[in-house]
Amino acid sequence: MTSIRSISRAPAAAVLAACCWCAVAAAQPTVPTDTEGIGITENLGEQVPLDLQFTDEDGRPVTLADYFNEGKPVMLTLVYYACPGICNALLNGLTQTLGDMQWSAGDQFQVVTVSIDPTETPDLAGAKKRSYLAFYERPTAETGWRFLVGEQSQITALADAVGFGYRYEERTGLYTHAASLMICTPDGRLSRYLTDVIFEPETVQLALTEASTGAVGSPMQRFLLKWCYTYDPSAGKYVVAARKVMVFGGALFVPLMAAGLVVLWRHDLKRRRLQTSQLQPARAPSRGVLGDPLT
């Protein structure tokens, strides 16, 4: 019979091997079969099919093209309104971010939220819209943030185009999916994915500026986006582009240094002339033949 003491003296190598095996297993995870096909595929630059048909929160038939006709970038979100989890977190985080931004939905950009559940109705979409606009409190949001429902064929076509992988679970009656905010250009191309449920206002505004290709945004924002910031997909936000800053700083340093040298040279020249004039003796007045000053 093996005693407890003998067990405690098991070779340390065996313990170490077990730890190493666990570490390798953790470093090389396998994707469970029940989550395959679920997630976000970033189809950057791809065209969103704007001819897809949906129904808005007021029960009116619309196409996606109706929201891409004003030369403004569009935020696109895919959720379902009866979702008990991540959809609410996404919409809550987006509403908070929109409220913290200087720009307003319906003014500088559009927001389009589409349900992935074909059984949901315009009434449910309208109730969802009213609840979020009550917190957003922007006068342009009524026409600037639309909540849509649609048929399965249209939902599937949109989800495939934007890379939104999801699945309906028969056992629970719920949908399994990820959360993402998709930024589209005014002509309907996918410009940026912000995959999270909490967004920094500065990140969203820079993404909208980028998507607008200069049509929206102050000159300073476009300048910062071009020379100072770059999007980091791993961080999910815009970060300072050190290389751009160094290049721009170097290009700016040369003319500034030249201008500074010119100012210093002029100042030194002026000082030398002043010193020279102070060292010269005063000249006596000229006199005539009889010693009288000339008049």
Long-range contacts (C-beta under 8 A, 24 or more apart in sequence): 35-176, 37-165, 37-167, 38-165, 38-166, 38-167, 38-176, 38-177, 38-178, 39-165, 39-178, 40-163, 40-164, 40-165, 40-178, 40-180, 40-193, 40-195, 41-163, 41-165, 42-163, 42-190, 42-193, 42-233, 43-161, 43-162, 43-163, 43-190, 44-190, 44-191, 44-192, 44-193, 45-189, 45-190, 45-191, 46-161, 46-162, 46-189, 46-190, 47-161, 47-188, 47-189, 47-190, 48-76, 48-158, 48-161, 48-162, 48-184, 48-188, 48-189, 48-190, 49-157, 49-158, 49-161, 50-188, 52-150, 52-154, 52-157, 52-158, 53-150, 53-151, 53-154, 54-114, 54-148, 54-149, 54-150, 54-154, 55-122, 55-148, 55-149, 55-150, 56-122, 56-125, 56-146, 56-147, 56-148, 57-122, 57-125, 57-126, 57-128, 57-129, 57-146, 57-147, 57-148, 58-122, 58-126, 59-122, 62-146, 62-148, 64-112, 64-158, 64-188, 65-188, 67-110, 67-112, 67-146, 68-110, 68-184, 68-186, 68-187, 68-188, 70-110, 70-186, 71-186, 71-215, 72-108, 72-109, 72-110, 72-186, 72-212, 72-215, 72-216, 73-109, 73-110, 73-183, 73-184, 73-185, 73-186, 73-191, 73-208, 73-211, 73-212, 73-216, 74-109, 74-110, 74-111, 74-112, 74-183, 74-184, 74-186, 74-188, 75-105, 75-109, 75-110, 75-111, 75-112, 75-181, 75-182, 75-183, 75-184, 75-204, 75-208, 76-112, 76-113, 76-114, 76-162, 76-181, 76-182, 76-183, 76-184, 77-111, 77-112, 77-113, 77-114, 77-180, 77-181, 77-182, 78-113, 78-114, 78-115, 78-116, 78-158, 78-159, 78-162, 78-164, 78-166, 78-177, 78-180, 79-113, 79-114, 79-115, 79-116, 80-115, 80-116, 80-117, 80-120, 80-175, 81-115, 81-117, 81-120, 81-124, 81-125, 81-127, 81-128, 81-147, 82-117, 82-120, 82-124, 83-174, 83-175, 84-174, 86-177, 86-178, 86-179, 86-197, 87-179, 89-179, 89-197, 90-179, 90-181, 90-197, 91-128, 91-132, 92-197, 93-196, 93-197, 93-198, 93-199, 94-181, 94-199, 95-132, 95-135, 95-136, 96-198, 97-198, 97-199, 97-200, 97-201, 97-204, 98-136, 98-138, 99-135, 99-136, 99-137, 99-138, 100-201, 101-201, 101-204, 101-205, 102-205, 103-205, 103-208, 103-216, 104-138, 104-139, 104-140, 104-141, 104-144, 105-136, 105-138, 105-140, 105-141, 105-144, 105-145, 106-138, 106-140, 106-141, 106-142, 106-143, 106-144, 106-145, 107-140, 107-144, 108-208, 108-216, 108-217, 109-144, 109-208, 109-212, 109-216, 110-144, 110-145, 110-146, 111-144, 111-145, 111-146, 112-145, 112-146, 112-148, 113-145, 113-146, 113-147, 113-148, 114-148, 114-149, 114-150, 114-155, 114-158, 115-147, 115-148, 115-149, 115-150, 115-155, 116-155, 116-159, 116-164, 116-166, 116-175, 116-177, 117-149, 117-175, 118-149, 118-150, 118-151, 118-152, 118-155, 120-149, 121-149, 122-149, 124-149, 125-149, 162-190, 183-207, 183-208, 183-210, 183-211, 184-211, 185-211, 185-212, 185-213, 186-211, 186-212, 186-213, 186-215, 192-231, 194-236, 194-237, 195-236, 196-236, 200-237, 202-238, 203-236, 203-237, 203-238, 206-238, 207-231, 207-238
